[in-house]
């Protein structure tokens, strides 16, 4: 049996799969990642729920850079090491793999059903070439799928931690606002992520000067609350915040498309996109994806889709495990 996992900054999902090419889990569980001081404690909780499973392989997708089988999770105080995990599961060291979560999502995309994708731009039908994946969640993940002429090869990047570069006066003011919170460095991830929604809303409230503006209740999930009010059209500033978020996401997706020369397509994935899809599909994101001056015509040829299935990283981890000897 195979243990596959998607270890996110907010949620962790672990599942047991048979070795055969089947994507139906025989056992699974969801956890709030922050409830556990480290992955070992979470793994113990999972094994308590599902004792006696004979494992042959384990592959885990984790939000963070993976180097030599080790990873410090970016948005969690977790350190993961394949050797320690192998000992805990009584597996050979070579039977455990760690991979970046967005790389895993890229690996999992081929087995996500076609109906779980929404098309924002059809581009050139049947286009072959590099692809790119951008996935806002607790952080911002980016991956590239290199096309060798026969098949795609996924590899992770840490592009979400590149500098945020404003394009107009509003975005410049947003950068200055964010820099007061993060004086050392304002990355793209600080704004195009779940926490970024709250930061953008805070900025717009401050800029409006409306001291009576609605703010998320203390202790509430601010990002979810802002998004809900925006989607329900209950609050103009919440709607503006989500529109600006879509603007920035579209611009960064266009940047990634150019850097990867992703003529085979760009996919927006992650946990946020399905929840705010009505905003992502209203044209603002696409216009900012295309707004690259002389390269607008090239970008118009690139297929742009949203993956509405959040299981892609888990399925990618499963695929990696099944490819192991």
ZILINJO-V386133 format. One record per run of one state. SS is the DSSP state (A for helix, B for strand, O for the rest). FROM is the first residue (numbers start at 1). LEN is the number of residues. If there is no record, write none. Layout:
ss->SS from->FROM len->LEN
ss->SS from->FROM len->LEN
//
This chain:
ss->O from->1 len->1
ss->B from->2 len->6
ss->O from->8 len->3
ss->B from->11 len->7
ss->O from->18 len->9
ss->B from->27 len->6
ss->A from->33 len->3
ss->O from->36 len->3
ss->A from->39 len->11
ss->O from->50 len->7
ss->B from->57 len->6
ss->O from->63 len->3
ss->B from->66 len->2
ss->O from->68 len->2
ss->B from->70 len->3
ss->O from->73 len->6
ss->B from->79 len->3
ss->A from->82 len->8
ss->O from->90 len->3
ss->A from->93 len->3
ss->B from->96 len->5
ss->A from->101 len->11
ss->O from->112 len->2
ss->A from->114 len->3
ss->B from->117 len->5
ss->O from->122 len->9
ss->B from->131 len->6
ss->O from->137 len->3
ss->B from->140 len->8
ss->O from->148 len->4
ss->B from->152 len->6
ss->O from->158 len->1
ss->A from->159 len->3
ss->O from->162 len->1
ss->B from->163 len->1
ss->O from->164 len->5
ss->A from->169 len->13
ss->O from->182 len->5
ss->B from->187 len->1
ss->A from->188 len->3
ss->O from->191 len->3
ss->A from->194 len->15
ss->O from->209 len->13
ss->A from->222 len->10
ss->O from->232 len->4
ss->A from->236 len->25
ss->O from->261 len->4
ss->B from->265 len->5
ss->O from->270 len->7
ss->A from->277 len->4
ss->O from->281 len->3
ss->A from->284 len->7
ss->O from->291 len->2
ss->A from->293 len->8
ss->O from->301 len->3
ss->B from->304 len->4
ss->O from->308 len->4
ss->A from->312 len->12
ss->O from->324 len->2
//
